[in-house]
Amino acid sequence: MEFSHKSVLLDECIEGLNIRKNLIYVDGTLGGGGHSYQILKKLNKTGLLIGIDRDKDALDAAKKRLSEFNNFKLVHDNHSNIKNILSSLNVNGVDGILLDLGVSSYQLDEPSRGFSYMNDAPLDMRMNREDKLSAYDVVNTYSEESLTNIFKNYGEEKYSKLIAKKICEARKVQNINTTFELVDIIKSAMPKKALTEKQHPAKRVFQAIRIEVNSELTLLKKAVEDSVMSLNKGGRLLIITFHSLEDKIVKHTFEELEGRCTCPKDFPICVCGCKSYGKIITKKPIIASDKEIEENPRARSAKLRIFERK
């Protein structure tokens, strides 16, 4: 399947980056290269775009899409390693970084990747297929308690305990190998009323497993902090999130980096040692217009937050 991914909040991102044509920008979640293409159109030959993605399929697709330009470098890595990536490229600082978090349309739609509960496929969900941990490992080796916590904390699934118990019972008979096998087990654990909800009954559990497999939340705070520290003065970090857990981490980390005191309100003096590294540009997150949501339903839950380095 061709790698396709409709860029969310594209115009808002290009405007928010405040691009200057001869400087250096990073697309830390390259995907199909939609955002990167528009960034490169704003740069002259002395400007540079660095594209990072942990999915080799994305890098291959982006390389083709960006072939009319020659002022970009593509890196197979995780954006959470941005400090090491820039160091390896002998880049001391950049002037804008964009992170579009979550799973791509291609990853969801390509059955062999095992991300979707709508297609039958081997349990995988690795954004980087070279990583060792897969959805199969999580489902078949994690304890009932660990599965419960993952489904509750990462998927906000209210039937977490019931689903985890059913999974552990089922795998005693035989390993759970495919997405549809897992979907059937999830459905069997839920009360009938939950199966009639508008949202697919497996959506929250699949999200939770994907987050665990790819360490999406455990690496996010570090990625935000390291990205801000990698910016030159006046440089901007833009982050698009798609669910409340991601957005909460980004929001709170931005507030800490802006220098807001994190001490309890009843402390007589500040002891947290807060220091300001810049300012939050978006007091409230930017969301998609009705027109964009109509054209791309995935944009419905997108939130864009922007931080500027001082």
SULKA-V664680 format. One record per helix or strand of 2 or more residues. SS is the DSSP state (hx for helix, st for strand). FROM is the first residue (numbers start at 0). TO is the last residue. Records with the same first field share a line. If there is no record, write none. Layout:
SS->FROM-TO / FROM-TO
//
This chain:
hx->9-16 / 33-41 / 55-64 / 78-87 / 104-108 / 110-112 / 134-140 / 143-154 / 159-172 / 178-188 / 191-194 / 202-212 / 219-228 / 243-257 / 289-294 / 296-300
st->23-26 / 47-52 / 71-75 / 93-99 / 230-240 / 277-279 / 285-286 / 302-308
//
